[in-house]
């Protein structure tokens, strides 16, 4: 009888246990398969872009965990006046050094083209270790919290710079760069939206628990970074780009009348600077091509995006204190902050989706249009300050920042030669992060006056518009000699 039963297969209890296990695993495995299908669609799996999308989602989830822990310690756990001082100290210890370090991040990482996977893994591992370091100080708010927070900030921005430089290497066939960046950004936003309430739940268990969660997430990201394709570390055909405006003496001289372009009398551009006239000519040292060689569209687009990024940093810090002390009508401080935060997140997601749909159609006009839209809403918020207009400004700021950044990506793809495109992404991202720091510093230093704050927000956008809109529209009218990439 025993032998017969052994051949009849598992008993009813074992079958029931397996069925129960499959039923419990189904929601998770099904969700994982759905996510994998979405991130690997349209050739993204074969090219390796799907792996980068998943890595960026892990990065966003880990960062928001640390943000929840720091916000609860530095901001929510103390009275408003003390919180303002703590945040000012946080900015002084973290943002000020970061302002000095940010210009170094791009060029430093640009010198490591063969170690991009290791650089992203190192940024993940550094934040995992720093999260554990902060877990002991987050409850007391000790000074050791701030150097660790600076390390997290620098590591996060370093990851962002490398990620921007990696995307062009992982494009699937017939896949635009703006669409690729849109997918990556959406993955980060979705992961942030999922991880934020989880972090808040962990915060109720203990102030250090969100940091434990961040550590686990970043450790997973460390291993995931090394699963990216090896071509990420290839620097074949790349050269460094310089985000500078040419000096007047760097423009090649025109041939004098009666001389040919190749004659000695008209080859000032072919002489090394400092060469003696009439002496032996020395061949010019080849200069690395830069964004100056493709016209002003990218530079004007970068100026407009810097205004959007500065506005983002300003609104985060200014509205955090303003709404805590002066909540929106009929709402508590937490609900007021939640309304503006959700509006900004929804606007950012909508801008990313619209950017993916628009692809590379008229990026100069798009940037100029969304900058004008954000400026108009900021002026309305300054003149008619209200709950609706504050929420509208948060949503519009998120929408226009996302759409403007995707349009800048499209211009870099279109106008910057392939051999310097990776370097251009790294350097432009560094400059935009610096603009965010400047905006955040203004937000924390400004008195908590709603009309004044909205006026400053409008002023930031007005400066960006004055610097960039005319050049963008002029470039759009002239067109580009470079073929548009689909």
N, C-alpha and C positions, 0 to 999 in steps of 0.2 A: 504493500500500500504506500509506503514511504517513497519507494522508487517511482511508483506511478505518479505520485503527486509532484515529484521533482521535475517530471517531464511535462506536466500540465502547464508550466509557466508560473509566474508570480501569483500569489494569492490575492483575494479581493482587497485585503487591507493594504497590501503593497501597491496594488494598482490605484487604489483610492489616494494613497499618499503621493504617488507620482503625478496623478491628475491634479491634486491640490497644489503641488509644487509648480507644475506648469501654469496653472491658473494664476498663482501669485507672481510668477516671473513674467507672465505675458505682458502686463502693462509696461514694465521696464524694458524688456527686450524689444517689444513692439515699438516703443518710443525711440529706443536707440537705433533700430533699423530705419525708422522714418527720418530721424535726424541725419543718419549716414546717407540715405538716398538724396535728401535735400542738399547737403553740403557737397556731395560728389556728382551732382547732376551736370549735364552739358559738358562733359569732359573734364570737370574739375577734379574728379578722382584720379584719372590717368595722369594729369599734369602735376598733381601734388597740391593744387590750390585748396582742395577739400581739407587736407591736413592742416593747412594754415588757417582756414576758417575755424576749425575745431580748436586749434591752439589759441586763437584770439578770443574765442568764447571762454576758454579756461582763464585767460588773462583778465577778461572783464569781470568774471565771477570772483576771482581772488582779490582784485582791486576794490570791489564794492564791499567785500567782507572787512577789509582794513579800514575803509572809509566809515563803515558803521561803527566800528570799535573806536576810532579816533573822534568821530562826531559825538559819541556818547560821553567820552571822557573830557574832551576839550571844550565842548559847546553846551550840551544839554544838562550835564550833571551839576552845574554851578549857576549862580545868579547871573543876570545879563551883564552887569558891569564887570564881574570877574571873568565871565566868558569872553568878553571883548578883549580883556587884557591877555587871556590865555591864547586866543587866536592871534593877537598881535605878536606875542612871543613865538608862537608856532611859525608865523610868517617870517619873523626876523631870523629864526634859527634855520628854517628850511628853505623858504623861498629866496631869501637874499643870496645865500651860497649857490642855490640852484641857478639863479640868474647869471652868476659868474661861470658856472660849470656848463650851462646849456650850449654856449657857442663852441665848447670843446667836444661835446658828445658826437655831433655829426662828423666833423673831420676825423676824430679818433676812430670811430667805427668804420669810416670810409677807408681807413688804412688797413682794415682787417677783412678784406673781401672773401678770404678763404675760411673765415671762421664765423659765418653768420649764424649757423645753427648753434654753435657753441656760445655765441654772444647772447642769443635768445634764451638758451638753457641757463646760462649764467645769471641773466636778469631774473629768471623764475626762481632759481635756487637761492639767490641773494635775498629775494623778498620772503621766501619760506623761512630762512634763518632769522631775518629781521623781525618777522611776525612773532616768532617764539621769543625773541629778545624783548619785544614790546609787551608781550603778555604779562611779564612780571611788573611792568611799570604803568600799565594802562589804568589800573585801579587807583593808584596813588597820584598819577599825573607828575611823576618825578621828571627831572631834567633829562635823564637818560632816554626818555621817550622821544625827544626831539631829534637828536642825531640819528636814531634809528628811523624816524619818519623821513628825514632827509634822504637816507639811503634808499628807502622804499620809493620815494619820489623820483630820484635819479634813475633807479633801476627801471621804473615804469616807463619813464620817458625814453630811456635807452632802448627798451624793447620796442616802443612805438616807432622810433627812428629806423631800427633794423627791419621791422615788419614792413614799413613803407618801402624800404629799399628792396625787399625780397619779392614783393608782389609781381613786378614786371618779369621776374624769372619763372613764374609759375602760371603764366596765362595759358589757358587752353587755346586750341585753334579757333579762329574767328570769334574770340572773346575779347571785348573791349576792357581797357584798364579801369574805366569808370564803373563798369558793371562788376568787375572783380572787387574793387574797393567797396562798392555798395554791399556786396554779399558779406565781405569780411566785417564791415561796420554793423550791419544788421545782426550778425551772429553775436557780436559783442554786446549790442543793446539788449537782445533777448536774454543772453546769459546774465546780464546785470539785473534785468527785471525779475528773473527767477531767483537769483542769489540774494537780492536785497531783503525780501521778507524772511528768507532762511537765516540771514545774518541777524535780523532784528529778533527772530525767535531765539537764536543762540545767545543774544545779549540778555534776554530775560533769565537764562540759566546762570550766566556769570559774565562779567565784563571781559574776561580773557577768551571766552569760547569762540567769538567770531574770528579771533586771531588764530586759534587752533584750526578752525575751518579753513582760513586762508592759507595756512602752512600746508595742510593736506592738498589743497587745490594746486598750489604752486609746485609742490613736489611732483604731482602728476604732470603738470605742464613742463617740468624739466625733462622728463622722459619723452613726452610727446614731441618736444622740439627736435629731438634727434631722429624722429621718424620722418621728418621732412626729406624730400629727395636730395641727393648729393649735389644736384645742379645748383641748389641754393648757395653753395659755397664756391661755385665757379665764378671767376672774375674775367672770363674770356671776353675780350672786346670792350672792357669797361675803362673809362677814364674819369677823373674827378672834374666836377663842374664847380664854377665859382659864381656865387650869387652877387655880382657887383655890377655897377654901372661903369662903362668904359670912360676913361679920361680922354680929354680931347687929343692928347698927344699919342694915344694908342690907335687912332684911326689911321689906316693905311693912306699914305699920300697919293694924290692923284698925279698921273704923269704930266709933266710940263708940256706945253705946246711944242710940237715938233719932235718929241721924244717918244719912244715906245715904252710900253709897260715893262719890258724886260731890260731896258737900258740902264747903265750905271747911274745916270743922272736922275733917275726917277725911282730909285730903290731904297728910299729911306726906311720903308717897312722891312726891307730885306737886310738892313744893316743892324748889327747889334748896337744897342744904346751905348753911347760913349765911344764908338769907333771913330777913327780919325779920317777926316775927309782927304781924299786923294791917296790914302794909304791902301793897304791890302784889305779888301772887304772880308768880313767874317760872316758866315751864314747865320741867319737869325735862329735863335733857339725857339723851337716849336712851343707855342703856348698852348696849354690845355684849353680846349673849347669850353665855353661857358654859356650861360643863358643869355649873355649879351649878344651872342651870335645868332639868335633866333628872333630878335625883335623885342618890343616891350610888353607884349601880351602877358607873358608869364610873370614878369616883375610887377605889373599893375594888378594882376590877379592875386599875387602874393600880398600886396599892400591891402587889398580889399579883405582878404581872408584874415590878415593880422587884425583888422578892425573888428571882424566878427569874433575872433578868438579872445581879444581883449574885452569885448562886451561880455562874453561868457564868463570870464574870470571875475569881472566886476559884479555881475548880477549874482553870482553864487555867494560871494561874501557879503555884499551890501544887503541883499534881500534876506539873507539868513538872520542878520541882526535886526534889520528893520521890522520884519514880520514877527520876530520873537517879542520885540518891545511894543510894536503897534500891529497886532494881528489884523487880518482882513475883517471887514464888517461881519459881525455875528459868528466868527470862527475863532477857535483857539489857535495858539501859535503853531502847534504841531500840524493841525489841519491846514493852516495857511501855507506853511512850508510844503506840505504834501501837495496842495493844489498847484502851486507854481512848479514844483519838481515834476509832477506827472505831466503837466502841460508842456514843459520843456522836453521831457522824454518822448511824448507823443509827437511833438513837432519835429524832433530830430529823426525819429523813425519815418515819418511821412516824407521829410526832405530826402532821406536816403532812398526811399522807394521811388519817389519822383525822379531823382537823379539817375537811378538805374533805368527808368523808362525813357528819359530824355536822351540818355547816352551822351554823345559828344556834340549834340546839335547846338550851335551858336553859344559856346561857353562864355565868351566875353559879354554878350548881351544878358545871359542868365545871371552872371555875377553882378553886373551893374543893376539889373532889375531887383534882385533880392536884397542888395544893399540899400537901394532906395525904399523898398518895402519895410525893412527893419527900421530905417531912419524915420519913416512916417509914423510907424506905431510907437516908437520911442518918444517922438514929439507929442503925440496924442496922450501918452501916459504921463508926460510931464505937465501938460496943460490941464488934462481932465483925469487926475489920478483916481482910480477906483479899483475894486476887486477884479472886475472883468478885464480892465485894461492891463493890470499887472499880470494876470494869467495869460492874456493875449500876447503881451510882450515876451513872456517866457516861452510860449509856443512858437511865436514867430522867430525868436532868437535861435531856438533849436532847429527850426525848419531851414532858415536861411544859412546858418552855419554849415549844416550838413550839405545842402545843395551847392553852396559856394565852394566848399572843399572838393566835392566831386567834380565840379566844373574846372577847378584848378588842376585836378588830376588829369582831366581830359586835355587841357592845354599843354601840360607837360608831356603827355603821350604824343600829342600832335606835333609840337614844335621843337622839343628837345631831342637831339640825336640819340639813337639807341645806346651808343657807347658811353654817354654821360648821364643817361636818364636815371639810373639807380642812384648815382651821387646826388643828382638834383632833388630827388625825393627825400633823401636823408637830410640835406641842408635846409630845404624848405620846411620840413617838419620841425626841425630845431628852432627856426625863427618863429614859427607859429606858437610853439610852447613858450618861448620867451614873451611873446605878446600876451599870452594868458597870465603869466606871472605879473606883468605890469598892470594889467586890468585888475587882478586880485588885490594887488597892493593898494591901488586907488580905492577899491571898494572897502577895505578895512580901515583906511585912514579917513574916509569921508564922514562928516556928521550925519546922524540918522534923521535926515529930513527927506521925505518922500519926493517932493518936487525937485529939490536939489539933486537927488540921486538920479531921477529920471532925466533931468537936464544934462547931467554928466554923461549918462548913457547915450543920449542923443548927440552930445558933443563928440564922443569917441567915434560914432558912426559917421558924423559929418566930416571929421578929419580924414577918415578912410575914403569917403566919397570924393572929397576935394583932391586927394592924392591919386585916385585911381580911375574914377568913372570916365573922365574925359579921354584918357589914354585907352581905356577898354573899348569905348564906343568908336574911337578913331581907328583902332586896330580892326574892329569888326567891319567898318566901312571899307577899309583897304583890302581886307581879306588876308589870307596867309599864303605864302609861297610853298608851304609844306602841305603835303596831302593829309587829309583828315583820315584818321584811323577808325574803322568801323567798330 
